Amino acid sequence: METIGIGVVGAGRIAVGYHLPALAAVKGARLVGVADVAPGRAEEIARRFGFEHALTDYRRLLERPDVHAICLLTQYETHREVILAAADAGKHVFTQKPLTGSAAEGEEIVRAVRRAGIRLVTSFMHNYFPETRVVKRLLGDGAIGRLQFLRQRNATHNSYARAVELRGATWDIGPHGIGMIQHLTGARIVRVQAMMDVFNKPPAERDVNDGRPVDTLAVMNYTLSDGRLVNHEVQWTAEAGTLAWNTELFGECGGILLRPHTGEGLVALSQRPPDSEVWAGRGERRSRWEHLPVEPEQPRGLFHHQLFVDDVRFDRYESASPEDGLATLRVLEAAYRSAAEGSAVDIAYCPKSQVPSPKSKDDRCPALDLGLGTWDSRLLSA
Ligand SMILES: NC(=O)c1ccc[n+]([C@@H]2O[C@H](COP(=O)([O-])OP(=O)(O)OC[C@H]3O[C@@H](n4cnc5c(N)ncnc54)[C@H](O)[C@@H]3O)[C@@H](O)[C@H]2O)c1
């Protein structure tokens, strides 16, 4: 299809700050309608970004034959209802994170979209920024050899009240790091060991949201499906000027810093002889960091949105799969359980042979857990 029709559901802060400028700039998409329950909001957004229709009820968008896909940019509490309705109407969905409020709901959603044969992409925006694509390409080219360890940090400064409102820091910003780890390593997280805190408040004074204490700080260790280890820090106590969001990757013959501490550029690479050579006395183990050029994209998020639109236009499967969003929910739930129980929590996988292919509407896989077997085919090479 040369041009597809897009409907947007929910036009708040992230819609205006990230998605709408990118959607207005992508090729092959017509902005058919925007729906928002807040009075006057849809009209204002339609005027500003060039939508043809402004609505309050998202179901009116789903009824339209000229809408092929929706961008769901509301809080996660509304996602289940809207995605199930979109699946019923045969519309593809690009949704803000987290996919929904629990892994059980996530499984219900994945089954529904598989049955309907629609695409469902959870927006892990950091995976598609130009700097991340440079890192992904370096890893694919073997620039640091086999990846041995990854350290991920997601930090911001935010209030305790906001943590209570948003269910905790890990629930709110953790999905980005989890999505990034699984994207860059091409593996799933299968074991989680987490410790959490909330601004040093004693447990008795902590608020509870959805049956568990909210957190503002989490340190998590993961085991990946191929046995590698990862460390992930989530925190809302970042001081101004410290690094908020970065990834460090260490391989058998070098390292990559994504958004390095030096502040010089967005990607730094260090290459050296492999350990086996160094230990045999044939080369130095010194790191020499080189900052690599990263072509900025304008507007931010253009690549990410174009990828989804082109998947729908050309019947491709280059974007993330429904299972990617579900996998993140599994890790979040395992993290909260691990922190509460004080022990590591394993995440069950569907055996590779039983995972339906991305093109399949089949939902016979008994667990439909994480789609491990479909992951490799969807890694980005761009
Ligand atoms: N990726 C990021 O960096 C990032 C940053 C901020 C927020 N988010 C995520 O984006 C989502 C939205 O966050 P936000 O800050 O834009 O919230 P927001 O409250 O500013 O916007 C949500 C909008 O959805 C509308 N809405 C609510 N229910 C609706 C319904 N049933 N139908 C139509 N419209 C409806 C609201 O009126 C509001 O305008 C959240 O899930 C949040 O986690 C992501």
The ligand as an SDF file (V2000), in Angstrom:
LIG
                    3D

 44 48  0  0  0  0  0  0  0  0999 V2000
    8.9410    7.2220   26.1660 N   0  0  0  0  0  0  0  0  0  0  0  0
    9.0750    8.1920   27.0370 C   0  0  0  0  0  0  0  0  0  0  0  0
   10.1370    8.7490   27.2330 O   0  0  0  0  0  0  0  0  0  0  0  0
    7.8380    8.6070   27.7720 C   0  0  0  0  0  0  0  0  0  0  0  0
    7.8140    9.8310   28.4050 C   0  0  0  0  0  0  0  0  0  0  0  0
    6.6300   10.2210   29.0070 C   0  0  0  0  0  0  0  0  0  0  0  0
    5.5440    9.3620   28.9950 C   0  0  0  0  0  0  0  0  0  0  0  0
    5.6190    8.1530   28.3940 N   0  0  0  0  0  0  0  0  0  0  0  0
    4.4760    7.2210   28.3630 C   0  0  0  0  0  0  0  0  0  0  0  0
    3.4910    7.7630   27.4800 O   0  0  0  0  0  0  0  0  0  0  0  0
    2.1770    7.5490   27.9840 C   0  0  0  0  0  0  0  0  0  0  0  0
    1.4450    8.8690   28.0490 C   0  0  0  0  0  0  0  0  0  0  0  0
    2.1790    9.7460   28.8730 O   0  0  0  0  0  0  0  0  0  0  0  0
    1.9660   11.3190   28.8020 P   0  0  0  0  0  0  0  0  0  0  0  0
    2.9890   11.8860   29.7220 O   0  0  0  0  0  0  0  0  0  0  0  0
    1.9050   11.7960   27.4130 O   0  0  0  0  0  0  0  0  0  0  0  0
    0.5260   11.4150   29.4910 O   0  0  0  0  0  0  0  0  0  0  0  0
   -0.5350   12.5910   29.3520 P   0  0  0  0  0  0  0  0  0  0  0  0
   -1.4430   12.4420   30.5220 O   0  0  0  0  0  0  0  0  0  0  0  0
    0.1370   13.9080   29.1270 O   0  0  0  0  0  0  0  0  0  0  0  0
   -1.3160   12.2300   28.0150 O   0  0  0  0  0  0  0  0  0  0  0  0
   -2.2490   11.2170   27.9070 C   0  0  0  0  0  0  0  0  0  0  0  0
   -3.3830   11.7260   27.0300 C   0  0  0  0  0  0  0  0  0  0  0  0
   -4.2770   10.6390   26.7910 O   0  0  0  0  0  0  0  0  0  0  0  0
   -5.6090   11.1250   26.8930 C   0  0  0  0  0  0  0  0  0  0  0  0
   -6.4820    9.9760   27.1630 N   0  0  0  0  0  0  0  0  0  0  0  0
   -6.6160    9.2790   28.3130 C   0  0  0  0  0  0  0  0  0  0  0  0
   -7.5160    8.2750   28.1570 N   0  0  0  0  0  0  0  0  0  0  0  0
   -7.9230    8.3270   26.8650 C   0  0  0  0  0  0  0  0  0  0  0  0
   -8.8320    7.5530   26.0840 C   0  0  0  0  0  0  0  0  0  0  0  0
   -9.4970    6.5150   26.6060 N   0  0  0  0  0  0  0  0  0  0  0  0
   -9.0210    7.9110   24.7990 N   0  0  0  0  0  0  0  0  0  0  0  0
   -8.3790    8.9640   24.2520 C   0  0  0  0  0  0  0  0  0  0  0  0
   -7.5040    9.7320   24.9580 N   0  0  0  0  0  0  0  0  0  0  0  0
   -7.2790    9.4170   26.2360 C   0  0  0  0  0  0  0  0  0  0  0  0
   -5.5520   12.1560   27.9850 C   0  0  0  0  0  0  0  0  0  0  0  0
   -6.6360   13.0530   27.9200 O   0  0  0  0  0  0  0  0  0  0  0  0
   -4.2000   12.8200   27.6920 C   0  0  0  0  0  0  0  0  0  0  0  0
   -4.3410   13.9250   26.7980 O   0  0  0  0  0  0  0  0  0  0  0  0
    2.3710    6.8540   29.3240 C   0  0  0  0  0  0  0  0  0  0  0  0
    2.1670    5.4700   29.1260 O   0  0  0  0  0  0  0  0  0  0  0  0
    3.8200    7.0820   29.7040 C   0  0  0  0  0  0  0  0  0  0  0  0
    4.3850    5.9760   30.3790 O   0  0  0  0  0  0  0  0  0  0  0  0
    6.7490    7.7780   27.7770 C   0  0  0  0  0  0  0  0  0  0  0  0
  1  2  1  0
  2  3  2  0
  2  4  1  0
  4  5  1  0
  4 44  2  0
  5  6  2  0
  6  7  1  0
  7  8  2  0
  8  9  1  0
  8 44  1  0
  9 10  1  0
  9 42  1  0
 10 11  1  0
 11 12  1  0
 11 40  1  0
 12 13  1  0
 13 14  1  0
 14 15  2  0
 14 16  1  0
 14 17  1  0
 17 18  1  0
 18 19  2  0
 18 20  1  0
 18 21  1  0
 21 22  1  0
 22 23  1  0
 23 24  1  0
 23 38  1  0
 24 25  1  0
 25 26  1  0
 25 36  1  0
 26 27  1  0
 26 35  1  0
 27 28  2  0
 28 29  1  0
 29 30  1  0
 29 35  2  0
 30 31  1  0
 30 32  2  0
 32 33  1  0
 33 34  2  0
 34 35  1  0
 36 37  1  0
 36 38  1  0
 38 39  1  0
 40 41  1  0
 40 42  1  0
 42 43  1  0
M  CHG  2   8   1  16  -1
M  END
$$$$
